[in-house]
């Protein structure tokens, strides 16, 4: 069997595996709001009730969910999940999870707490919400993601550098132009490229891609770029959405231990790449120093149910694809444009094995997609879906294309694609230069809900009603 076919057949036999849970830490004693893994395979979280932007919400307490509004709780199949609810404002509240028939005793007095527990015996995405009538509609709803496989199977000796595709700020509310401060750091760290493979990444804020920056046309953007003292390299940042010398790079060349500041006006709506622009620029980019800046139109974009942040890049290593252990950068391969790895969000099958995209039937999805590169154009495609709207070249002032199968995105370019989910199943994100899937470039969109046989089913056409 050809290797490429075997890759897809094997992937078709598994679900996308786990991501680290919100607040995940290995420790002997549980901490509030921190998911932990023990011999009993348990994960615990703490939520506090409160108000955010005029809505009633759950607020994460402790660990990685600290301060998050209606946080997504990440657990693994088979774990016992414990959720403790603390009343933060003195109004009656409770938590219920219909899919696991789990609920707690309601809490009434401020500071009172109550706990529920259930076993995560099925994989997928599920809803938790307030059991008091009307509170769910008022904003008290979050999600639980149950990942297949054990937590231990997904652990790596190197830290994860993958940017979760859901890690982006929400749409902006209308208002007058603002001054938006953006803080970027440039850590250099050994991160997990694959399960048994690591690489010396150069990053914005310890993840690949860098943080998703969201502003509105007319805003003033004040960028603070801090290069840690323990860095080896000078770093900078060039925003394709900025007008001025080097997109800001001339003003942000920061030595180790320095902070540089540049301010620019967001003049034109669009989705723009930013990247390090310190020579060799291609070297800094391939090592992970790229991200996206969204400049929303004055009226915003049409609202969708889910937004995702995905970027493509390539890595050039001395050892061939799949080699075990720390990998070194190969400058000659980069100049020859001979990468060993193609990746979404920084690592091998990052959006399949660790951070798959998730949605439900009937929801609308938007993907903000960019190519860091530094060298290869992407033919972005979602197998089994058709893009309902494509803002070609990320031109948000243009009328979007409709009914598009595959989008060409050059290095340093971006696109915005929207589509509605009509049928449950697993959809595969690829570059339709499909041999790149064998070098790590693969993602999943996992859709829960009805399969809707009228759209697709196995076997011959069903008889049509008279």
Beta strands, then each sheet from edge to edge (+ up, - down):
strand 1: 42-52
strand 2: 55-60
strand 3: 73-76
strand 4: 80-86
strand 5: 95-97
strand 6: 102-103
strand 7: 113-119
strand 8: 124-130
strand 9: 141-147
strand 10: 179-185
strand 11: 188-194
strand 12: 197-202
strand 13: 213-216
strand 14: 220-226
strand 15: 238-239
strand 16: 259-265
strand 17: 270-275
strand 18: 290-296
strand 19: 306-315
strand 20: 325-327
strand 21: 341-344
strand 22: 357-360
strand 23: 364-373
strand 24: 378-383
strand 25: 389-391
strand 26: 406-409
strand 27: 414-420
strand 28: 425-431
strand 29: 443-448
sheet 1: 2+ 1- 4- 7+
sheet 2: 3+ 9+ 8- 5+ 6-
sheet 3: 10+ 14+ 16-
sheet 4: 11+ 12- 20-
sheet 5: 13+ 18+ 17- 15+
sheet 6: 21+ 19- 23- 27+ 25-
sheet 7: 22+ 29+ 28- 24+ 26-
end
